[in-house]
Amino acid sequence: THLIKAILAGIVCLCTNGWQLAAQTPITPSSQELNAPFGATDRKAFQSPPQVYHPETWFHFIGGNVATKGITADLEAIAGAGISGIQLFHGQFGGPWPGVEPQITCLSTQWDNIIRYTAEE
């Protein structure tokens, strides 16, 4: 059952990633930009890359150890470091951490709300 839960969590993470894509900057260059011949625009973009080329990082939820206060603090630190986005991963391993209440159950209504909160944040 752990494997099934992990697979479902991964699918939901991929599906809910669309919330972020709709709310934030595009994650890929336009096909027009990709298919254009190399030129002055590319030289300029290399010196000062548009947001779509900035790095992203992994962002992990570990088990039910998730809280909005921590999400906000982490995302602000990520943005402050110049990282443009996240790839969300929810790992169903480990146990409850001290002081993290309530524990968020994967695929529950609380979990859906915390995923939405993360995408909107």
C-alpha positions, -999 to +999 in steps of 0.1 A: +000+000+000+030+024+006+039+020-031+004+028-042+002+058-020+036+071-032+025+067-069-008+085-062+010+113-044+033+117-073+004+118-098-014+144-077+018+164-074+022+164-112-015+174-117-015+201-090+017+216-104-006+231-131-019+255-104+016+269-101+020+271-139-012+290-143-004+314-115+033+322-122+058+328-150+060+303-178+084+274-172+096+271-208+105+295-236+079+300-264+083+278-295+089+310-315+119+319-293+132+283-294+130+281-332+144+315-340+179+318-355+207+326-331+214+363-329+217+395-309+186+387-288+203+355-276+234+373-267+214+398-246+194+370-230+226+352-220+239+383-203+206+390-185+184+359-187+146+361-186+129+345-156+120+314-176+157+305-176+164+310-139+170+279-118+143+259-099+148+236-069+132+206-053+108+214-025+100+184-002+070+177+020+081+148+043+052+127+056+026+148+074+052+172+087+038+202+068+027+237+081+018+269+062+042+289+084+071+267+073+060+267+037+059+305+036+093+308+053+109+283+030+095+298-002+105+333+008+141+320+014+141+302-020+129+334-037+154+355-018+182+332-031+172+341-067+156+307-074+126+311-096+104+281-088+101+247-072+094+211-081+072+198-053+079+163-040+059+147-012+078+119+004+058+094+025+086+083+048+098+090+083+075+097+112+060+127+128+084+154+139+081+169+173+059+201+174+043+196+140+006+194+146-017+185+130-001+159+108-013+162+072-025+130+057-015+126+020-045+130-004-068+143+024-088+175+022-061+192+044-034+179+020-053+194-010-055+227+008-018+227+017-009+219-020-032+248-031-016+271-005+019+262-017+010+269-054-006+302-045+022+313-022 
